[in-house]
Structures are given as C-alpha cells and as structure tokens.
Amino acid sequence: MALKGIKTKDQHIKNLAAIVGSQSILYHKEDLLAYDCDGFTIHRYLPKAVVFPKDTEEVAKLVKYCSEHALPFLARGAGTGLSGGAIPLNNEVIISLVRMKRLLSVDLANRRAVVEPGFINLKLTNSISDKGYYYAPDPSSQYCCTIGGNVAENAGGAHCLKYGVTTNHILGLEVVLPNGEIIELGNGGIPDSPGYDLLGLLTGSEGTLGIVTKITVRILKNPEAKQTVLAYFDRVLDGSQAVSDIISAGIVPAALEMMDKTAIEGVEAAAFPVGHPKNIEALLLIEVDGISAGIDEQIAQILEVCNNRNVREVKVAQDEQERAGWWANRKTGFGAMGAISPDYLVQDGVIPRSKLPEVLSRINQISIEYGLRIANIFHAGDGNLHPLVLFDARKQGETERALEAGSACLQVCADVGGTITGEHGVGIEKREEMRFVFTDQEIKAQTDIRQVFNPDNLLNAGKLFPSPSRCVEIKQEMKGRAPL
Ligand SMILES: Cc1cc2nc3c(=O)[nH]c(=O)nc-3n(C[C@H](O)[C@H](O)[C@H](O)COP(=O)(O)OP(=O)(O)OC[C@H]3O[C@@H](n4cnc5c(N)ncnc54)[C@H](O)[C@@H]3O)c2cc1C
C-alpha cells in the first residue's frame, strides 16, 4: 500500500507510518535533529524515526512491530531529562508520547486522577486547583515535563522533602511491555496489595522495562496555610548547619532549598531576579505549610535557628506575589546558569544531610582542582545536591574536564554514604558511576530484572547500567551456582 506523503524506500518507515498515519512520523534528517538529545546535550545521536501514537493500541502495535523486527526503540516525553535517558544511542525508533496528553478523569472522593503519559505535570495542578486540590511532585521543569517522564525518572522537586517523590504519588499504571503486551499495575491503588511491588519497580526504571501509557496519581488537598522564608548567610557553613538545625528542631518544611554565591550570581543575572545581595555566600529558601494553627510557631522557630547561625538577613514573604517571585527565581535556576556561562552540566548526588558542610567544601576543592566554576542550587532538606559545573564547550578539553569534575562530585557523595542520583536518573550520563555505589553482583541482579521484562534489550538499551563486560564475566563466573 502506498502511503500518502511518505517518500522513502525504507520499508520499516512505511510500516511504522501505516500504524500511526503518515502525518505522525518524522524520518527526514532535518526533522530528526531535534531529537538527537534531551536535556543532557553533551552526547548526540540521530534516531531512525520519531513516531507519535495517539493511544495505547498504537503504542502496542509500534512496540510489537519493533520487537518482531529487532528494531531498537525508546519512549520520549518532553525530552527534559538531564541524564540522557531519551537519547537514541542505537539509532532507535523514538515513540513520542506527546500526543497522548489527556486528563482522563478526576475523582475527588477518592483523591485520584488518571492521565495519559504526555500530560504536562503543572497542568494537573492547574486543572484541579479551583477545586482546592493539587499534584504534589513539582520538578522545577514542571511547566513542560510530562507525567510519563516523571514516572520513568521517579522525579522529585522542591516540595518532595515533606510530600515524597513521584513513586509516593503513583497508584496505578498501564504499561506496554517490550513485546507489545499491555498490562495494568497497582490494583487500583489498594495499599500493600499481595505479590511483588511491580508498580514500585516500574517507577524510576528509566524507560527500560516498558512504556507507560496511562497513570493513576494521588492528588492532595491544598494546605490551609503556607509561609515562605528567605535567609541570607555570610558563610556557607552557617547556612548548611541551619539546614540540619531546622530538621533537628522537629520541623519538616514543605521545602528547604539552598543556593550558593555562584548560583545567586546566575539567578540574579537571568530572567527572574529578586534582588538577592551580591556578596552573600549562601541563601536558604524555606517553606512551611499545613493547617493554619502552628505555622506561626514554626516560622518563629526557623527565624530563631537562622539567627543562632549568624544569618545576615532573614525575611518572611509578605504576600503571594513575593513568594511566587522567590520561587520563580529558584525554579529557573538551572537555565539561569546560561546567563553566566556558555555551557553547564547539572549533577545530581545525594548525601546524608549532616555531611552538607563537608561535601560543599570538597566540591569547592574539585572546582579549584579542575579549574571550573561550580554553582550549587539544591534541595538541601533532603540532601539532594545539584552541583552545576560551568564550562565552555568551545574550549579544547573543557567538556571532558567538566564531565570529570561532575563525576568527582558524585564520588564525594558516594564516599560520605550517599548516592549518585536523587531525581535525574542515571541515563547514559552516570552509567559508569553506578560502580561507585553497587558491586558487580548488585548490578547483575538489576540487569537480570531488566532481562525478564526486556529480554532482547531492544527497549532503551545502553542506559542505566555500566558497560556489560564485567557483568558478562560475572555471569560466566556464576554459572553452575544458584542465580542471584
Ligand atoms: C530546567 C530543568 C529543571 C529540572 N528540574 C528537575 C527537578 O527539580 N526534579 C527532577 O526530578 N527532575 C528535574 N529535571 C529533569 C526532568 O525534567 C525530569 O527527569 C522529568 O521527569 C523528565 O520528563 P520528560 O517528560 O521530559 O521525559 P524525557 O526526558 O522525555 O524522558 C526521560 C526518560 O523517561 C523515559 N520515558 C519518557 N516517557 C516515558 C513513558 N511514557 N514510559 C516509559 N518511559 C518513558 C525516557 O525513555 C527517558 O529514559 C529538570 C530538567 C530541566 C531541564
């Protein structure tokens, strides 16, 4: 059958177009260029094609076709991932979920909503806020990233300190397995249902076990009250000790964010400046929420902690406009680095909160050692660091140096008992760093799980795990023994 508008000799392209329609496939090089990377722009590879299914059945047919013809494929949401998870390393067919973007239902009585994977995170809160509800996980990219991508990455956000990350808000998933079979996970959100927690396994699996086509999420009632504090410190040490003091005082803020001097320089030079002083070393943005009774007490305790830690200035947002300004300034922080550096690399390590002063000082040493500025904007309350390594890709060797400096920061996180990613995932960026925190046997146990779901490794191959050589050796070593 000749497909209208399809001009190619490639039979696979024609067959994929026959599934989604000729208007829903891209395969010319100039169109594919926009899909050669995601938010991790250092490595670029062209996909074979990009297809835009409109429903689960089309996704299943595409997956079945790829699987039967040994064509590598992967899912893509908005492409804001920062670890290269949606990069088509193997000339994949990209299955873009952006046309599956409907809010399917809202059930206030049971506090849940059902969305398609391409539904934008912030749109969910915007769709239910007039009824007094919201969706808690709030990555800084929430105005454009998809809930499908959030599930794949188990995305976090500023308010995840109190409310938990994506996995704590997912009640059910519809998933197309790599052989094209459609399954439902989650038993309608019944807590502690029998059997393995496959819902938990799929959430955060970085698009390597299946393609999520429908998501049931938990929605929350808007807090009765919230208040936001901004505190400026002359010493990073005082700021980071104030973080531990606030939590030790028994307060669990909704958000507890930190920025250092370089980060402040960036956000003040970018689109949403709020007039932070230029010569401070650190700031904390602290938000408390909940029922009105008790909020004032918590704010008083926070002000006292900051004063005890030599705060230079501390203030409470006077109205919603001021609060929104502070958050816009914080949430656009990564992009703001473009105002002070031609390129930047976002890292994403996690550490025990009490190690904050030590780790920030070691990151400063790394900056000096590699001759690159490193800004820090991060979720201090849960110890989720984001060192931003600033570099200039036009300068010979700087990209490589930036990657090495980023890796050195992750090594420090691992050394103090933390880990190599808090929310951005491993993707291709941190594959080798997985060895900082897992033994070969532990990595093999995980690739064995992938093997069960994705036996031909056609779905998003080359992501999440280090190069297989050592794992293959282990497989051989383990022959004859009980499998892990
Ligand atoms: C400025 C900026 C700020 C950010 N801030 C945060 C933050 O605060 N917290 C945070 O957690 N992240 C943050 N991120 C990272 C990113 O936005 C998140 O990882 C987000 O969850 C990715 O969603 P996406 O729709 O863009 O997914 P994509 O980038 O398109 O894909 C990410 C991964 O998910 C897989 N995938 C996508 N859709 C599906 C699906 N339906 N089924 C199966 N697999 C799928 C892809 O194969 C890929 O491996 C930020 C990114 C930027 C650019």
The ligand as a Gaussian input file, in Angstrom:
#p B3LYP/6-31G(d) Opt

LIG

0 1
 C       15.427000      23.153000      33.862000
 C       15.208000      21.752000      34.356000
 C       14.883000      21.556000      35.692000
 C       14.677000      20.261000      36.172000
 N       14.324000      20.089000      37.472000
 C       14.051000      18.853000      37.938000
 C       13.636000      18.649000      39.302000
 O       13.509000      19.592000      40.085000
 N       13.395000      17.385000      39.696000
 C       13.509000      16.319000      38.836000
 O       13.254000      15.186000      39.245000
 N       13.898000      16.483000      37.560000
 C       14.157000      17.706000      37.074000
 N       14.540000      17.875000      35.769000
 C       14.730000      16.690000      34.907000
 C       13.498000      16.272000      34.057000
 O       12.617000      17.353000      33.853000
 C       12.761000      15.103000      34.708000
 O       13.602000      13.955000      34.718000
 C       11.453000      14.711000      34.021000
 O       10.835000      13.699000      34.790000
 C       11.623000      14.215000      32.589000
 O       10.342000      14.216000      31.956000
 P       10.228000      14.281000      30.368000
 O        8.786000      14.233000      30.018000
 O       10.969000      15.429000      29.831000
 O       10.938000      12.912000      29.977000
 P       12.030000      12.624000      28.851000
 O       13.227000      13.464000      29.057000
 O       11.394000      12.672000      27.519000
 O       12.398000      11.112000      29.194000
 C       13.089000      10.794000      30.364000
 C       13.208000       9.276000      30.481000
 O       11.923000       8.726000      30.669000
 C       11.618000       7.785000      29.665000
 N       10.194000       7.956000      29.364000
 C        9.565000       9.101000      29.000000
 N        8.249000       8.877000      28.881000
 C        8.049000       7.574000      29.180000
 C        6.909000       6.745000      29.227000
 N        5.688000       7.202000      28.964000
 N        7.078000       5.437000      29.558000
 C        8.307000       4.944000      29.844000
 N        9.423000       5.683000      29.811000
 C        9.292000       6.984000      29.482000
 C       12.547000       8.108000      28.510000
 O       12.816000       6.946000      27.730000
 C       13.768000       8.591000      29.243000
 O       14.538000       7.491000      29.649000
 C       14.776000      19.155000      35.274000
 C       15.086000      19.359000      33.940000
 C       15.306000      20.639000      33.474000
 C       15.642000      20.835000      32.016000

